[in-house]
């Protein structure tokens, strides 16, 4: 099972789109679990989907004695304030049961969409290469250059290798992942991820989706060096992993400074792909 990523970088919480509206989802026990409140909001267009969900549970229990909450689990999803908060979530089967109690013309197309999303995950578990293929297709559809896409996919693989190593060595808490990632970033680029995002004018966007080629390459170097040092020293727990992260990032940081000195140009840039991804989102909704 893969470790959680920071920033929540790639994968702790994903955003799915149904007819242009966001539905938060996360992987739990090798399947997708969806935010019930988000689903209710999409199907009802309610201005207060949380209240609608509460009243709906009461109504269904009074009408047929069913406890809709039994189909749910409290899982952590990123809230609008960017904090990870426990949220009512249900898997594909549970969501199917819940939407039976929602009178909405969107119910049937939503069921088809939901079945497709769930099936995609099953395919990815059986053949992990499919996940990379889908990610490549999405980046290309957004308009990213093919060469950039290959680097981005490689950076994801390197990141997963590192977080797997952390998880196996006793790093468990979300906060610890964030701290370790910040140590690498600070040593590599002289900026924490939040400072880096501010420089690029980003808010909720994924930082690495807005890095240029050299930024991605040095990011990969910092994390690959951290993985190597962690393994060779058999670092255990948060404190030892933090030291390895700082040293791994320093390897990339020294290389970055050497390149900047010789090339006469900074690696870190305020440039981003916001215009490109906005165009891509329109393409993906069609």
C-alpha positions in Angstrom: 0.0 0.0 0.0 1.4 3.3 -1.0 2.4 5.9 1.5 0.6 9.2 1.7 2.2 12.1 -0.2 2.7 15.5 1.0 1.5 18.7 -0.3 -0.8 16.2 -0.3 1.0 15.8 -3.2 -0.2 13.5 -5.7 -2.4 11.3 -4.0 -3.8 11.6 -0.6 -6.9 13.3 -1.9 -7.8 13.4 -5.5 -10.4 15.6 -7.2 -12.8 14.0 -9.7 -15.0 16.0 -12.0 -18.6 15.2 -12.8 -20.0 17.7 -15.3 -17.5 20.2 -14.2 -18.2 19.9 -10.4 -15.6 18.6 -8.0 -16.0 15.4 -6.0 -13.2 14.6 -3.5 -12.1 11.0 -3.4 -9.3 9.0 -1.7 -7.9 5.5 -1.8 -8.9 3.3 1.1 -8.3 -0.4 1.2 -7.4 -0.4 -2.5 -10.7 1.2 -3.7 -12.0 4.7 -4.3 -14.0 6.3 -1.5 -16.0 9.5 -2.3 -17.1 12.4 -0.2 -20.8 11.9 0.4 -21.4 15.6 0.9 -19.8 16.4 -2.5 -21.9 13.8 -4.2 -25.1 15.2 -2.5 -24.1 18.7 -3.6 -23.6 17.6 -7.2 -26.9 15.7 -7.5 -29.1 18.2 -5.6 -27.5 21.5 -6.4 -28.1 22.3 -2.7 -26.5 25.5 -1.3 -25.9 23.5 1.9 -25.2 19.9 1.0 -24.0 19.1 4.5 -27.4 20.1 5.9 -29.2 18.2 3.1 -27.2 15.0 3.9 -28.1 15.3 7.6 -31.8 15.7 6.9 -31.7 13.0 4.3 -30.3 10.5 6.8 -33.1 11.3 9.3 -35.8 11.1 6.5 -34.6 7.7 5.2 -34.4 6.3 8.7 -37.9 7.5 9.5 -39.3 6.1 6.2 -37.8 2.7 6.0 -35.5 2.3 9.0 -32.3 2.3 7.0 -29.2 3.8 8.5 -27.3 5.5 5.6 -24.4 6.1 7.9 -23.7 2.4 7.9 -22.5 2.8 4.3 -20.0 5.4 5.3 -16.6 5.7 6.9 -14.9 8.8 8.3 -11.9 9.4 6.1 -9.6 12.4 6.0 -10.1 14.7 2.9 -8.8 18.1 2.2 -11.4 20.7 3.3 -11.8 24.2 1.7 -9.5 25.6 4.4 -6.8 23.1 3.0 -6.7 21.1 6.3 -7.3 17.4 6.3 -10.6 16.8 8.0 -12.6 13.6 8.7 -15.5 13.4 6.2 -18.3 11.0 5.5 -17.1 8.8 2.6 -18.6 5.8 0.9 -17.2 3.4 -1.7 -18.9 2.8 -5.0 -21.4 0.3 -3.6 -22.2 2.7 -0.7 -22.7 5.7 -3.0 -25.0 3.7 -5.2 -27.2 2.9 -2.2 -27.1 6.5 -1.0 -28.1 8.1 -4.3 -31.1 5.8 -4.5 -32.6 8.2 -1.9 -31.9 11.3 -3.9 -34.5 12.3 -6.4 -32.4 13.8 -9.2 -32.3 13.7 -13.0 -28.5 13.4 -12.7 -28.7 10.2 -10.8 -28.4 7.8 -13.8 -25.6 9.6 -15.6 -23.8 9.9 -12.2 -24.2 6.1 -11.7 -22.5 5.5 -15.0 -19.7 7.9 -14.2 -19.2 6.3 -10.8 -19.1 2.8 -12.2 -16.4 3.9 -14.7 -14.3 5.6 -12.0 -14.5 2.6 -9.8 -13.6 0.2 -12.6 -10.6 2.4 -13.6 -9.2 1.8 -10.1 -9.7 -1.9 -10.3 -7.8 -1.9 -13.6 -5.0 0.1 -12.0 -4.6 -2.3 -9.1 -4.4 -5.3 -11.6 -2.1 -3.4 -13.9 -0.3 -0.4 -12.3 1.1 0.7 -15.6 -2.4 1.9 -16.5 -2.2 4.6 -13.9 0.9 6.0 -15.6 -0.8 5.8 -19.0 -3.8 7.7 -17.8 -1.7 10.3 -16.1 0.3 10.8 -19.3 -2.9 11.2 -21.3 -4.3 13.8 -18.9 -1.1 15.9 -18.9 -0.9 15.8 -22.7 -4.6 16.7 -23.0 -3.9 19.8 -20.8 -1.3 20.8 -23.3 2.0 20.0 -21.5 5.0 19.2 -23.8 5.6 15.5 -24.2 9.2 15.8 -22.9 7.9 17.6 -19.7 5.3 14.9 -19.2 7.9 12.1 -19.1 9.9 14.0 -16.5 6.8 14.6 -14.4 5.8 10.9 -14.5 9.4 10.0 -13.5 9.2 12.5 -10.6 6.0 10.8 -9.4 7.8 7.4 -9.4 10.8 8.8 -7.5 8.4 10.4 -5.0 6.5 7.2 -4.4 9.8 5.3 -3.9 10.8 7.8 -1.2 7.5 7.8 0.6 7.4 4.0 0.6 10.8 4.1 2.2 9.6 6.6 4.9 6.5 4.5 5.6 8.6 1.3 6.0 10.9 3.1 8.4 8.2 4.4 10.8 7.2 7.7 9.4 3.4 7.7 9.7 1.9 11.1 10.5 0.8 13.5 7.7 2.6 16.3 9.5 5.9 14.3 9.4 5.6 13.8 5.7 5.1 17.5 5.3 8.1 18.4 7.4 10.4 15.9 5.6 9.3 17.2 2.2 9.9 20.8 3.4 13.5 19.8 4.5 14.3 18.5 1.1 12.8 21.5 -0.7 14.5 24.0 1.5 17.9 22.3 1.1 17.4 21.9 -2.7 15.9 25.2 -3.7 16.2 27.5 -0.6 12.4 27.5 -0.4 9.8 25.5 1.5 6.9 24.2 -0.7 4.6 26.9 0.6 7.2 29.6 -0.1 7.8 28.1 -3.6 4.0 28.0 -4.4 3.7 31.7 -3.3 6.6 32.6 -5.6 4.8 30.9 -8.5 1.4 32.5 -7.6 -0.2 29.1 -6.8 -2.9 28.4 -4.3 -4.4 24.9 -4.3 -2.5 23.7 -7.4 0.1 21.0 -7.2 3.6 22.7 -7.1 5.3 20.2 -9.4 2.7 20.5 -12.1 4.0 24.1 -12.4 7.8 23.4 -12.4 9.9 23.8 -15.4 12.3 21.1 -16.6 15.3 22.0 -14.4 13.1 22.5 -11.4 11.7 19.0 -11.8 15.1 17.5 -12.4 16.6 19.0 -9.2 13.4 18.0 -7.3 14.0 14.4 -8.4 17.7 14.6 -7.5 16.9 15.8 -4.0 14.4 13.0 -3.4 16.4 10.3 -5.1 19.5 11.3 -3.0 17.3 11.2 0.1 16.1 7.7 -0.7 19.7 6.5 -1.2 21.0 8.1 2.0 18.0 6.8 4.0 18.7 3.2 2.8 22.4 3.2 3.1 22.2 4.5 6.7 19.2 2.4 7.5 17.6 5.5 8.9 14.7 4.7 11.3 11.9 6.9 12.5 11.2 10.6 12.0 14.4 12.1 13.4 16.8 10.0 11.4 14.7 10.4 8.3 14.7 14.2 8.8 18.5 14.3 8.9 18.7 12.1 5.7 16.1 14.4 4.0 18.2 17.5 4.8 21.4 15.9 3.5 19.7 14.5 0.4 18.3 17.9 -0.4 21.7 19.4 0.1 23.2 17.2 -2.6 20.7 18.7 -5.0 21.1 22.1 -3.6 24.9 22.1 -4.2 24.4 20.9 -7.7 21.8 23.6 -8.4 24.1 26.4 -7.1 26.9 25.0 -9.2 24.8 25.1 -12.3 23.5 28.6 -11.6 27.1 29.8 -11.2 28.2 28.3 -14.4 25.1 29.1 -16.5 24.6 32.5 -15.0 20.8 31.9 -14.6 18.6 30.9 -11.6 16.9 27.5 -11.7 14.0 28.6 -9.5 11.5 30.6 -11.4 8.2 32.3 -10.8 6.8 30.9 -14.1 3.9 28.5 -13.9 1.5 26.6 -16.2 -1.7 28.2 -14.9 -2.9 29.3 -18.3 -2.0 26.0 -19.8 -3.9 24.0 -17.2 -6.9 26.2 -17.4 -7.1 25.5 -21.1 -6.6 21.8 -20.4 -9.5 21.7 -17.9 -11.8 23.0 -20.6 -10.6 20.2 -22.9 -11.2 17.5 -20.2 -14.7 18.6 -19.6 -15.8 18.2 -23.2 
